[in-house]
Amino acid sequence: MQSWFGSSSSSSDNKKKLKEVFEQYGKKSGDDIRLEKKELKAAFEHLGALMPGYKAASALKYIDTDKSGYIKGTELDALVEYAYGSGYYRSNSLF
């Protein structure tokens, strides 16, 4: 598994890299990137989550504010903050 985030990177650089990972796994929907549970699970697995399905379900529960069943638009920024806050910026370690 690749290490995406070095310890010398700034917070904004790490968040940008996280966003790129989610965009890589998301589906293009017009001008937006859309992530359903399947894509979220794959992205969290890529990031090294021990339980990617659980992490995907948790992300949807807390971030999908319009309860559409997927994350898109401004929710993507909240997803990046969620992943960053969970420690995914630290060389793929969760905590």
Phi and psi restraints in degrees (range 20) as a CNS / XPLOR table:
assign (resid 1 and name C) (resid 2 and name N)
       (resid 2 and name CA) (resid 2 and name C) 1.0 -78.4 20.0 2
assign (resid 2 and name N) (resid 2 and name CA)
       (resid 2 and name C) (resid 3 and name N) 1.0 150.0 20.0 2
assign (resid 2 and name C) (resid 3 and name N)
       (resid 3 and name CA) (resid 3 and name C) 1.0 -95.7 20.0 2
assign (resid 3 and name N) (resid 3 and name CA)
       (resid 3 and name C) (resid 4 and name N) 1.0 114.0 20.0 2
assign (resid 3 and name C) (resid 4 and name N)
       (resid 4 and name CA) (resid 4 and name C) 1.0 -87.6 20.0 2
assign (resid 4 and name N) (resid 4 and name CA)
       (resid 4 and name C) (resid 5 and name N) 1.0 -22.6 20.0 2
assign (resid 4 and name C) (resid 5 and name N)
       (resid 5 and name CA) (resid 5 and name C) 1.0 -128.9 20.0 2
assign (resid 5 and name N) (resid 5 and name CA)
       (resid 5 and name C) (resid 6 and name N) 1.0 119.3 20.0 2
assign (resid 5 and name C) (resid 6 and name N)
       (resid 6 and name CA) (resid 6 and name C) 1.0 -87.8 20.0 2
assign (resid 6 and name N) (resid 6 and name CA)
       (resid 6 and name C) (resid 7 and name N) 1.0 156.9 20.0 2
assign (resid 6 and name C) (resid 7 and name N)
       (resid 7 and name CA) (resid 7 and name C) 1.0 -70.5 20.0 2
assign (resid 7 and name N) (resid 7 and name CA)
       (resid 7 and name C) (resid 8 and name N) 1.0 -19.7 20.0 2
assign (resid 7 and name C) (resid 8 and name N)
       (resid 8 and name CA) (resid 8 and name C) 1.0 -86.9 20.0 2
assign (resid 8 and name N) (resid 8 and name CA)
       (resid 8 and name C) (resid 9 and name N) 1.0 -5.1 20.0 2
assign (resid 8 and name C) (resid 9 and name N)
       (resid 9 and name CA) (resid 9 and name C) 1.0 -72.6 20.0 2
assign (resid 9 and name N) (resid 9 and name CA)
       (resid 9 and name C) (resid 10 and name N) 1.0 149.4 20.0 2
assign (resid 9 and name C) (resid 10 and name N)
       (resid 10 and name CA) (resid 10 and name C) 1.0 -79.5 20.0 2
assign (resid 10 and name N) (resid 10 and name CA)
       (resid 10 and name C) (resid 11 and name N) 1.0 165.3 20.0 2
assign (resid 10 and name C) (resid 11 and name N)
       (resid 11 and name CA) (resid 11 and name C) 1.0 -56.2 20.0 2
assign (resid 11 and name N) (resid 11 and name CA)
       (resid 11 and name C) (resid 12 and name N) 1.0 -46.0 20.0 2
assign (resid 11 and name C) (resid 12 and name N)
       (resid 12 and name CA) (resid 12 and name C) 1.0 -67.7 20.0 2
assign (resid 12 and name N) (resid 12 and name CA)
       (resid 12 and name C) (resid 13 and name N) 1.0 -34.9 20.0 2
assign (resid 12 and name C) (resid 13 and name N)
       (resid 13 and name CA) (resid 13 and name C) 1.0 -65.0 20.0 2
assign (resid 13 and name N) (resid 13 and name CA)
       (resid 13 and name C) (resid 14 and name N) 1.0 -43.1 20.0 2
assign (resid 13 and name C) (resid 14 and name N)
       (resid 14 and name CA) (resid 14 and name C) 1.0 -65.7 20.0 2
assign (resid 14 and name N) (resid 14 and name CA)
       (resid 14 and name C) (resid 15 and name N) 1.0 -40.1 20.0 2
assign (resid 14 and name C) (resid 15 and name N)
       (resid 15 and name CA) (resid 15 and name C) 1.0 -66.2 20.0 2
assign (resid 15 and name N) (resid 15 and name CA)
       (resid 15 and name C) (resid 16 and name N) 1.0 -37.4 20.0 2
assign (resid 15 and name C) (resid 16 and name N)
       (resid 16 and name CA) (resid 16 and name C) 1.0 -63.1 20.0 2
assign (resid 16 and name N) (resid 16 and name CA)
       (resid 16 and name C) (resid 17 and name N) 1.0 -42.2 20.0 2
assign (resid 16 and name C) (resid 17 and name N)
       (resid 17 and name CA) (resid 17 and name C) 1.0 -66.0 20.0 2
assign (resid 17 and name N) (resid 17 and name CA)
       (resid 17 and name C) (resid 18 and name N) 1.0 -40.1 20.0 2
assign (resid 17 and name C) (resid 18 and name N)
       (resid 18 and name CA) (resid 18 and name C) 1.0 -60.4 20.0 2
assign (resid 18 and name N) (resid 18 and name CA)
       (resid 18 and name C) (resid 19 and name N) 1.0 -45.3 20.0 2
assign (resid 18 and name C) (resid 19 and name N)
       (resid 19 and name CA) (resid 19 and name C) 1.0 -60.6 20.0 2
assign (resid 19 and name N) (resid 19 and name CA)
       (resid 19 and name C) (resid 20 and name N) 1.0 -40.1 20.0 2
assign (resid 19 and name C) (resid 20 and name N)
       (resid 20 and name CA) (resid 20 and name C) 1.0 -61.9 20.0 2
assign (resid 20 and name N) (resid 20 and name CA)
       (resid 20 and name C) (resid 21 and name N) 1.0 -39.2 20.0 2
assign (resid 20 and name C) (resid 21 and name N)
       (resid 21 and name CA) (resid 21 and name C) 1.0 -63.3 20.0 2
assign (resid 21 and name N) (resid 21 and name CA)
       (resid 21 and name C) (resid 22 and name N) 1.0 -47.8 20.0 2
assign (resid 21 and name C) (resid 22 and name N)
       (resid 22 and name CA) (resid 22 and name C) 1.0 -64.0 20.0 2
assign (resid 22 and name N) (resid 22 and name CA)
       (resid 22 and name C) (resid 23 and name N) 1.0 -39.2 20.0 2
assign (resid 22 and name C) (resid 23 and name N)
       (resid 23 and name CA) (resid 23 and name C) 1.0 -64.5 20.0 2
assign (resid 23 and name N) (resid 23 and name CA)
       (resid 23 and name C) (resid 24 and name N) 1.0 -34.7 20.0 2
assign (resid 23 and name C) (resid 24 and name N)
       (resid 24 and name CA) (resid 24 and name C) 1.0 -62.4 20.0 2
assign (resid 24 and name N) (resid 24 and name CA)
       (resid 24 and name C) (resid 25 and name N) 1.0 -37.2 20.0 2
assign (resid 24 and name C) (resid 25 and name N)
       (resid 25 and name CA) (resid 25 and name C) 1.0 -91.2 20.0 2
assign (resid 25 and name N) (resid 25 and name CA)
       (resid 25 and name C) (resid 26 and name N) 1.0 -17.2 20.0 2
assign (resid 25 and name C) (resid 26 and name N)
       (resid 26 and name CA) (resid 26 and name C) 1.0 -76.0 20.0 2
assign (resid 26 and name N) (resid 26 and name CA)
       (resid 26 and name C) (resid 27 and name N) 1.0 163.4 20.0 2
assign (resid 26 and name C) (resid 27 and name N)
       (resid 27 and name CA) (resid 27 and name C) 1.0 -96.9 20.0 2
assign (resid 27 and name N) (resid 27 and name CA)
       (resid 27 and name C) (resid 28 and name N) 1.0 140.8 20.0 2
assign (resid 27 and name C) (resid 28 and name N)
       (resid 28 and name CA) (resid 28 and name C) 1.0 -76.1 20.0 2
assign (resid 28 and name N) (resid 28 and name CA)
       (resid 28 and name C) (resid 29 and name N) 1.0 128.5 20.0 2
assign (resid 28 and name C) (resid 29 and name N)
       (resid 29 and name CA) (resid 29 and name C) 1.0 -133.8 20.0 2
assign (resid 29 and name N) (resid 29 and name CA)
       (resid 29 and name C) (resid 30 and name N) 1.0 92.6 20.0 2
assign (resid 29 and name C) (resid 30 and name N)
       (resid 30 and name CA) (resid 30 and name C) 1.0 66.7 20.0 2
assign (resid 30 and name N) (resid 30 and name CA)
       (resid 30 and name C) (resid 31 and name N) 1.0 -124.2 20.0 2
assign (resid 30 and name C) (resid 31 and name N)
       (resid 31 and name CA) (resid 31 and name C) 1.0 -91.6 20.0 2
assign (resid 31 and name N) (resid 31 and name CA)
       (resid 31 and name C) (resid 32 and name N) 1.0 -4.2 20.0 2
assign (resid 31 and name C) (resid 32 and name N)
       (resid 32 and name CA) (resid 32 and name C) 1.0 -100.8 20.0 2
assign (resid 32 and name N) (resid 32 and name CA)
       (resid 32 and name C) (resid 33 and name N) 1.0 160.1 20.0 2
assign (resid 32 and name C) (resid 33 and name N)
       (resid 33 and name CA) (resid 33 and name C) 1.0 -101.3 20.0 2
assign (resid 33 and name N) (resid 33 and name CA)
       (resid 33 and name C) (resid 34 and name N) 1.0 135.9 20.0 2
assign (resid 33 and name C) (resid 34 and name N)
       (resid 34 and name CA) (resid 34 and name C) 1.0 -123.0 20.0 2
assign (resid 34 and name N) (resid 34 and name CA)
       (resid 34 and name C) (resid 35 and name N) 1.0 129.1 20.0 2
assign (resid 34 and name C) (resid 35 and name N)
       (resid 35 and name CA) (resid 35 and name C) 1.0 -122.0 20.0 2
assign (resid 35 and name N) (resid 35 and name CA)
       (resid 35 and name C) (resid 36 and name N) 1.0 116.5 20.0 2
assign (resid 35 and name C) (resid 36 and name N)
       (resid 36 and name CA) (resid 36 and name C) 1.0 -92.4 20.0 2
assign (resid 36 and name N) (resid 36 and name CA)
       (resid 36 and name C) (resid 37 and name N) 1.0 178.4 20.0 2
assign (resid 36 and name C) (resid 37 and name N)
       (resid 37 and name CA) (resid 37 and name C) 1.0 -56.7 20.0 2
assign (resid 37 and name N) (resid 37 and name CA)
       (resid 37 and name C) (resid 38 and name N) 1.0 -40.1 20.0 2
assign (resid 37 and name C) (resid 38 and name N)
       (resid 38 and name CA) (resid 38 and name C) 1.0 -59.7 20.0 2
assign (resid 38 and name N) (resid 38 and name CA)
       (resid 38 and name C) (resid 39 and name N) 1.0 -45.9 20.0 2
assign (resid 38 and name C) (resid 39 and name N)
       (resid 39 and name CA) (resid 39 and name C) 1.0 -70.1 20.0 2
assign (resid 39 and name N) (resid 39 and name CA)
       (resid 39 and name C) (resid 40 and name N) 1.0 -38.3 20.0 2
assign (resid 39 and name C) (resid 40 and name N)
       (resid 40 and name CA) (resid 40 and name C) 1.0 -62.6 20.0 2
assign (resid 40 and name N) (resid 40 and name CA)
       (resid 40 and name C) (resid 41 and name N) 1.0 -42.9 20.0 2
assign (resid 40 and name C) (resid 41 and name N)
       (resid 41 and name CA) (resid 41 and name C) 1.0 -60.3 20.0 2
assign (resid 41 and name N) (resid 41 and name CA)
       (resid 41 and name C) (resid 42 and name N) 1.0 -44.9 20.0 2
assign (resid 41 and name C) (resid 42 and name N)
       (resid 42 and name CA) (resid 42 and name C) 1.0 -63.2 20.0 2
assign (resid 42 and name N) (resid 42 and name CA)
       (resid 42 and name C) (resid 43 and name N) 1.0 -40.5 20.0 2
assign (resid 42 and name C) (resid 43 and name N)
       (resid 43 and name CA) (resid 43 and name C) 1.0 -66.2 20.0 2
assign (resid 43 and name N) (resid 43 and name CA)
       (resid 43 and name C) (resid 44 and name N) 1.0 -44.7 20.0 2
assign (resid 43 and name C) (resid 44 and name N)
       (resid 44 and name CA) (resid 44 and name C) 1.0 -67.1 20.0 2
assign (resid 44 and name N) (resid 44 and name CA)
       (resid 44 and name C) (resid 45 and name N) 1.0 -33.9 20.0 2
assign (resid 44 and name C) (resid 45 and name N)
       (resid 45 and name CA) (resid 45 and name C) 1.0 -63.2 20.0 2
assign (resid 45 and name N) (resid 45 and name CA)
       (resid 45 and name C) (resid 46 and name N) 1.0 -43.6 20.0 2
assign (resid 45 and name C) (resid 46 and name N)
       (resid 46 and name CA) (resid 46 and name C) 1.0 -59.0 20.0 2
assign (resid 46 and name N) (resid 46 and name CA)
       (resid 46 and name C) (resid 47 and name N) 1.0 -37.1 20.0 2
assign (resid 46 and name C) (resid 47 and name N)
       (resid 47 and name CA) (resid 47 and name C) 1.0 -79.1 20.0 2
assign (resid 47 and name N) (resid 47 and name CA)
       (resid 47 and name C) (resid 48 and name N) 1.0 -6.2 20.0 2
assign (resid 47 and name C) (resid 48 and name N)
       (resid 48 and name CA) (resid 48 and name C) 1.0 98.5 20.0 2
assign (resid 48 and name N) (resid 48 and name CA)
       (resid 48 and name C) (resid 49 and name N) 1.0 17.4 20.0 2
assign (resid 48 and name C) (resid 49 and name N)
       (resid 49 and name CA) (resid 49 and name C) 1.0 -62.0 20.0 2
assign (resid 49 and name N) (resid 49 and name CA)
       (resid 49 and name C) (resid 50 and name N) 1.0 139.2 20.0 2
assign (resid 49 and name C) (resid 50 and name N)
       (resid 50 and name CA) (resid 50 and name C) 1.0 -72.3 20.0 2
assign (resid 50 and name N) (resid 50 and name CA)
       (resid 50 and name C) (resid 51 and name N) 1.0 -32.7 20.0 2
assign (resid 50 and name C) (resid 51 and name N)
       (resid 51 and name CA) (resid 51 and name C) 1.0 -132.3 20.0 2
assign (resid 51 and name N) (resid 51 and name CA)
       (resid 51 and name C) (resid 52 and name N) 1.0 75.9 20.0 2
assign (resid 51 and name C) (resid 52 and name N)
       (resid 52 and name CA) (resid 52 and name C) 1.0 -62.2 20.0 2
assign (resid 52 and name N) (resid 52 and name CA)
       (resid 52 and name C) (resid 53 and name N) 1.0 -33.3 20.0 2
assign (resid 52 and name C) (resid 53 and name N)
       (resid 53 and name CA) (resid 53 and name C) 1.0 -64.9 20.0 2
assign (resid 53 and name N) (resid 53 and name CA)
       (resid 53 and name C) (resid 54 and name N) 1.0 -41.4 20.0 2
assign (resid 53 and name C) (resid 54 and name N)
       (resid 54 and name CA) (resid 54 and name C) 1.0 -65.0 20.0 2
assign (resid 54 and name N) (resid 54 and name CA)
       (resid 54 and name C) (resid 55 and name N) 1.0 -43.5 20.0 2
assign (resid 54 and name C) (resid 55 and name N)
       (resid 55 and name CA) (resid 55 and name C) 1.0 -63.7 20.0 2
assign (resid 55 and name N) (resid 55 and name CA)
       (resid 55 and name C) (resid 56 and name N) 1.0 -39.4 20.0 2
assign (resid 55 and name C) (resid 56 and name N)
       (resid 56 and name CA) (resid 56 and name C) 1.0 -64.3 20.0 2
assign (resid 56 and name N) (resid 56 and name CA)
       (resid 56 and name C) (resid 57 and name N) 1.0 -44.7 20.0 2
assign (resid 56 and name C) (resid 57 and name N)
       (resid 57 and name CA) (resid 57 and name C) 1.0 -63.6 20.0 2
assign (resid 57 and name N) (resid 57 and name CA)
       (resid 57 and name C) (resid 58 and name N) 1.0 -41.3 20.0 2
assign (resid 57 and name C) (resid 58 and name N)
       (resid 58 and name CA) (resid 58 and name C) 1.0 -63.8 20.0 2
assign (resid 58 and name N) (resid 58 and name CA)
       (resid 58 and name C) (resid 59 and name N) 1.0 -42.5 20.0 2
assign (resid 58 and name C) (resid 59 and name N)
       (resid 59 and name CA) (resid 59 and name C) 1.0 -60.6 20.0 2
assign (resid 59 and name N) (resid 59 and name CA)
       (resid 59 and name C) (resid 60 and name N) 1.0 -45.4 20.0 2
assign (resid 59 and name C) (resid 60 and name N)
       (resid 60 and name CA) (resid 60 and name C) 1.0 -62.2 20.0 2
assign (resid 60 and name N) (resid 60 and name CA)
       (resid 60 and name C) (resid 61 and name N) 1.0 -42.3 20.0 2
assign (resid 60 and name C) (resid 61 and name N)
       (resid 61 and name CA) (resid 61 and name C) 1.0 -60.1 20.0 2
assign (resid 61 and name N) (resid 61 and name CA)
       (resid 61 and name C) (resid 62 and name N) 1.0 -43.3 20.0 2
assign (resid 61 and name C) (resid 62 and name N)
       (resid 62 and name CA) (resid 62 and name C) 1.0 -92.6 20.0 2
assign (resid 62 and name N) (resid 62 and name CA)
       (resid 62 and name C) (resid 63 and name N) 1.0 -23.5 20.0 2
assign (resid 62 and name C) (resid 63 and name N)
       (resid 63 and name CA) (resid 63 and name C) 1.0 -106.1 20.0 2
assign (resid 63 and name N) (resid 63 and name CA)
       (resid 63 and name C) (resid 64 and name N) 1.0 -29.1 20.0 2
assign (resid 63 and name C) (resid 64 and name N)
       (resid 64 and name CA) (resid 64 and name C) 1.0 -77.0 20.0 2
assign (resid 64 and name N) (resid 64 and name CA)
       (resid 64 and name C) (resid 65 and name N) 1.0 76.3 20.0 2
assign (resid 64 and name C) (resid 65 and name N)
       (resid 65 and name CA) (resid 65 and name C) 1.0 -66.6 20.0 2
assign (resid 65 and name N) (resid 65 and name CA)
       (resid 65 and name C) (resid 66 and name N) 1.0 -28.5 20.0 2
assign (resid 65 and name C) (resid 66 and name N)
       (resid 66 and name CA) (resid 66 and name C) 1.0 -91.1 20.0 2
assign (resid 66 and name N) (resid 66 and name CA)
       (resid 66 and name C) (resid 67 and name N) 1.0 3.7 20.0 2
assign (resid 66 and name C) (resid 67 and name N)
       (resid 67 and name CA) (resid 67 and name C) 1.0 54.6 20.0 2
assign (resid 67 and name N) (resid 67 and name CA)
       (resid 67 and name C) (resid 68 and name N) 1.0 38.7 20.0 2
assign (resid 67 and name C) (resid 68 and name N)
       (resid 68 and name CA) (resid 68 and name C) 1.0 -81.0 20.0 2
assign (resid 68 and name N) (resid 68 and name CA)
       (resid 68 and name C) (resid 69 and name N) 1.0 -15.6 20.0 2
assign (resid 68 and name C) (resid 69 and name N)
       (resid 69 and name CA) (resid 69 and name C) 1.0 93.9 20.0 2
assign (resid 69 and name N) (resid 69 and name CA)
       (resid 69 and name C) (resid 70 and name N) 1.0 4.1 20.0 2
assign (resid 69 and name C) (resid 70 and name N)
       (resid 70 and name CA) (resid 70 and name C) 1.0 -152.7 20.0 2
assign (resid 70 and name N) (resid 70 and name CA)
       (resid 70 and name C) (resid 71 and name N) 1.0 165.4 20.0 2
assign (resid 70 and name C) (resid 71 and name N)
       (resid 71 and name CA) (resid 71 and name C) 1.0 -107.1 20.0 2
assign (resid 71 and name N) (resid 71 and name CA)
       (resid 71 and name C) (resid 72 and name N) 1.0 130.2 20.0 2
assign (resid 71 and name C) (resid 72 and name N)
       (resid 72 and name CA) (resid 72 and name C) 1.0 -155.5 20.0 2
assign (resid 72 and name N) (resid 72 and name CA)
       (resid 72 and name C) (resid 73 and name N) 1.0 168.1 20.0 2
assign (resid 72 and name C) (resid 73 and name N)
       (resid 73 and name CA) (resid 73 and name C) 1.0 59.3 20.0 2
assign (resid 73 and name N) (resid 73 and name CA)
       (resid 73 and name C) (resid 74 and name N) 1.0 -132.0 20.0 2
assign (resid 73 and name C) (resid 74 and name N)
       (resid 74 and name CA) (resid 74 and name C) 1.0 -67.4 20.0 2
assign (resid 74 and name N) (resid 74 and name CA)
       (resid 74 and name C) (resid 75 and name N) 1.0 -18.8 20.0 2
assign (resid 74 and name C) (resid 75 and name N)
       (resid 75 and name CA) (resid 75 and name C) 1.0 -63.8 20.0 2
assign (resid 75 and name N) (resid 75 and name CA)
       (resid 75 and name C) (resid 76 and name N) 1.0 -26.4 20.0 2
assign (resid 75 and name C) (resid 76 and name N)
       (resid 76 and name CA) (resid 76 and name C) 1.0 -62.6 20.0 2
assign (resid 76 and name N) (resid 76 and name CA)
       (resid 76 and name C) (resid 77 and name N) 1.0 -39.3 20.0 2
assign (resid 76 and name C) (resid 77 and name N)
       (resid 77 and name CA) (resid 77 and name C) 1.0 -63.8 20.0 2
assign (resid 77 and name N) (resid 77 and name CA)
       (resid 77 and name C) (resid 78 and name N) 1.0 -39.1 20.0 2
assign (resid 77 and name C) (resid 78 and name N)
       (resid 78 and name CA) (resid 78 and name C) 1.0 -66.3 20.0 2
assign (resid 78 and name N) (resid 78 and name CA)
       (resid 78 and name C) (resid 79 and name N) 1.0 -35.3 20.0 2
assign (resid 78 and name C) (resid 79 and name N)
       (resid 79 and name CA) (resid 79 and name C) 1.0 -63.8 20.0 2
assign (resid 79 and name N) (resid 79 and name CA)
       (resid 79 and name C) (resid 80 and name N) 1.0 -42.4 20.0 2
assign (resid 79 and name C) (resid 80 and name N)
       (resid 80 and name CA) (resid 80 and name C) 1.0 -61.2 20.0 2
assign (resid 80 and name N) (resid 80 and name CA)
       (resid 80 and name C) (resid 81 and name N) 1.0 -44.9 20.0 2
assign (resid 80 and name C) (resid 81 and name N)
       (resid 81 and name CA) (resid 81 and name C) 1.0 -62.2 20.0 2
assign (resid 81 and name N) (resid 81 and name CA)
       (resid 81 and name C) (resid 82 and name N) 1.0 -40.6 20.0 2
assign (resid 81 and name C) (resid 82 and name N)
       (resid 82 and name CA) (resid 82 and name C) 1.0 -61.0 20.0 2
assign (resid 82 and name N) (resid 82 and name CA)
       (resid 82 and name C) (resid 83 and name N) 1.0 -48.2 20.0 2
assign (resid 82 and name C) (resid 83 and name N)
       (resid 83 and name CA) (resid 83 and name C) 1.0 -66.6 20.0 2
assign (resid 83 and name N) (resid 83 and name CA)
       (resid 83 and name C) (resid 84 and name N) 1.0 -41.2 20.0 2
assign (resid 83 and name C) (resid 84 and name N)
       (resid 84 and name CA) (resid 84 and name C) 1.0 -63.2 20.0 2
assign (resid 84 and name N) (resid 84 and name CA)
       (resid 84 and name C) (resid 85 and name N) 1.0 -44.3 20.0 2
assign (resid 84 and name C) (resid 85 and name N)
       (resid 85 and name CA) (resid 85 and name C) 1.0 -65.1 20.0 2
assign (resid 85 and name N) (resid 85 and name CA)
       (resid 85 and name C) (resid 86 and name N) 1.0 -22.6 20.0 2
assign (resid 85 and name C) (resid 86 and name N)
       (resid 86 and name CA) (resid 86 and name C) 1.0 -86.1 20.0 2
assign (resid 86 and name N) (resid 86 and name CA)
       (resid 86 and name C) (resid 87 and name N) 1.0 -1.6 20.0 2
assign (resid 86 and name C) (resid 87 and name N)
       (resid 87 and name CA) (resid 87 and name C) 1.0 92.9 20.0 2
assign (resid 87 and name N) (resid 87 and name CA)
       (resid 87 and name C) (resid 88 and name N) 1.0 14.5 20.0 2
assign (resid 87 and name C) (resid 88 and name N)
       (resid 88 and name CA) (resid 88 and name C) 1.0 -70.7 20.0 2
assign (resid 88 and name N) (resid 88 and name CA)
       (resid 88 and name C) (resid 89 and name N) 1.0 -6.5 20.0 2
assign (resid 88 and name C) (resid 89 and name N)
       (resid 89 and name CA) (resid 89 and name C) 1.0 -84.3 20.0 2
assign (resid 89 and name N) (resid 89 and name CA)
       (resid 89 and name C) (resid 90 and name N) 1.0 -10.3 20.0 2
assign (resid 89 and name C) (resid 90 and name N)
       (resid 90 and name CA) (resid 90 and name C) 1.0 -95.2 20.0 2
assign (resid 90 and name N) (resid 90 and name CA)
       (resid 90 and name C) (resid 91 and name N) 1.0 73.8 20.0 2
assign (resid 90 and name C) (resid 91 and name N)
       (resid 91 and name CA) (resid 91 and name C) 1.0 47.7 20.0 2
assign (resid 91 and name N) (resid 91 and name CA)
       (resid 91 and name C) (resid 92 and name N) 1.0 45.3 20.0 2
assign (resid 91 and name C) (resid 92 and name N)
       (resid 92 and name CA) (resid 92 and name C) 1.0 70.5 20.0 2
assign (resid 92 and name N) (resid 92 and name CA)
       (resid 92 and name C) (resid 93 and name N) 1.0 6.8 20.0 2
assign (resid 92 and name C) (resid 93 and name N)
       (resid 93 and name CA) (resid 93 and name C) 1.0 -85.1 20.0 2
assign (resid 93 and name N) (resid 93 and name CA)
       (resid 93 and name C) (resid 94 and name N) 1.0 144.6 20.0 2
assign (resid 93 and name C) (resid 94 and name N)
       (resid 94 and name CA) (resid 94 and name C) 1.0 -76.5 20.0 2
assign (resid 94 and name N) (resid 94 and name CA)
       (resid 94 and name C) (resid 95 and name N) 1.0 -36.2 20.0 2
